[in-house]
Amino acid sequence: MPACSKRRAFLFRVILFTLIGLFSLSGAIAQASDPEPNCAIQEGACTLSAGNRTVTLNILPKPVRAMQELTFRVEVSGEAPSSPPIIDLDMPDMEMGPNQVRLQQVNATVFEGTGVIVRCPSGKRLWSATVILSQTTKAKFLFRVRY
Amino acid sequence: MSAIESIYLVFLGTGFTVGFGHCIGMCGPIVLTLSLQLKHRPSFFPHLFYNLGRTATYALLGAAAGWMGSFTRLASGLGGLQKWIMAIAGLVIALLGLGMIGWLPVGRIFSDSPSLSGLLGSAIRRLQRSKSALFFLPVGMALGLIPCGPVYTALLAAARRGMEADSALRGAASGSAIMAAFGLGTIPALLILSRVTSAGWLKHRAWIYRLGGLAMLATGIYFMVKGIRY
């Protein structure tokens, strides 16, 4: 093999291994660049404040897994919302399409509904559930799901 | 406009926006593979048929979700198949990449006398030699089964529509229409990408061609790993 071809073959191997390395690292880099969760949903319910209210979100059954039917339970303390809240499910920095959970009123402060968190083939597990009380009052829970 | 009609527009729009972000990332390597593989041929119709095939699969999945009225039942049935479709697509992309670089020990797939044997080799050769753009319709249909988050989200809406429908047939029709609207929405982004990757000057530069082969090889490995782990 001429020296020039050998050099080219070597260069291509270097590029190849670099690409494979980058792909292998991409998952870890993607996970590392994710924002930190503000809710340990696998452990239990989470509470955040939204305006002058506090919103508690729980998702059942545990562990919270993607691709299975889940019950979303929201408790609102303070002023009662004028209509049942809606939960908007999404991934940070990843367009997943509109996925909303419509809640039904269980009692004056508790609302429930069912929904599914879909699985992202990229391997990312960080999801957000934004509880929308009104156009301006929202609570955004960030948590990790299991696959 | 009724709520039923507006949901189709919502998913047409969702497909359009998802197409320019998510789909270019996920299906981009496949579009690149098709473009490089169509080195000496016009590529618009093959790409169009690939995308129509993908959309047809989405519509069929939407019909099934709408008929069942359950996303989780459909997803649990599909999971195993999707895993292998992704892994096999990765294997084919990696082999095509190896062929383009010239590292495949059994000979270059893209040469005039490919020497790959077996079913896979035969399929690759048919893909390469097929004169009809229609050949890319079943390719798109098969690759439409690759797991994808936004597709799942659209299927959720199709299943919900099926739950609310007064008959399984209406549910299937409505679910199918939602998924068809979503699939059609994703086409412009991938067709634009195919125009870029099919540019003649790009494909006929040997080093770009080889670099494309390397990218395909890495992507193929990525698809295989993700498919096996899925």
Contacts between the chains, C-beta under 8 A, distances in Angstrom:
chain1	res1	chain2	res2	distance
A	12	B	101	6.4
A	12	B	210	6.8
A	12	B	214	6.7
A	15	B	211	7.6
A	15	B	214	5.7
A	16	B	214	5.5
A	16	B	217	6.5
A	16	B	218	7.2
A	19	B	214	6.0
A	19	B	215	7.0
A	19	B	217	7.6
A	19	B	218	3.9
A	20	B	218	5.7
A	20	B	221	6.1
A	22	B	218	7.7
A	23	B	218	5.4
A	23	B	219	7.9
A	23	B	221	6.7
A	23	B	222	4.7
A	26	B	222	7.9
A	67	B	72	6.7
A	67	B	75	5.3
A	67	B	76	7.7
A	67	B	79	7.8
A	67	B	152	7.7
A	68	B	72	6.0
A	69	B	72	5.5
A	91	B	149	7.4
A	94	B	22	7.1
A	94	B	149	7.2
A	95	B	17	6.4
A	95	B	18	5.2
A	95	B	21	4.8
A	95	B	22	5.2
A	95	B	150	6.7
A	96	B	22	7.8
A	96	B	149	4.9
A	96	B	150	5.6
A	96	B	153	5.4
A	97	B	11	7.8
A	97	B	14	4.8
A	97	B	18	6.0
A	97	B	149	7.7
A	97	B	150	4.3
A	97	B	153	3.6
A	97	B	154	5.9
A	97	B	182	7.8
A	98	B	10	6.6
A	98	B	14	6.2
A	98	B	153	6.9
A	98	B	157	7.5
A	99	B	153	4.9
A	99	B	156	6.2
A	116	B	71	5.7
A	116	B	72	6.5
A	116	B	156	5.7
A	118	B	149	5.4
A	118	B	152	3.7
A	118	B	153	5.6
A	118	B	156	6.9
A	119	B	147	7.2
A	119	B	149	7.0
A	119	B	152	6.9
A	120	B	149	4.3
A	121	B	26	7.6
A	121	B	86	7.2
A	121	B	146	7.8
A	121	B	147	4.6
A	121	B	148	6.6
A	121	B	149	6.9
A	121	B	226	5.7
A	121	B	230	6.4
A	122	B	149	7.9
A	122	B	226	7.9
A	123	B	226	7.1
A	123	B	229	7.6
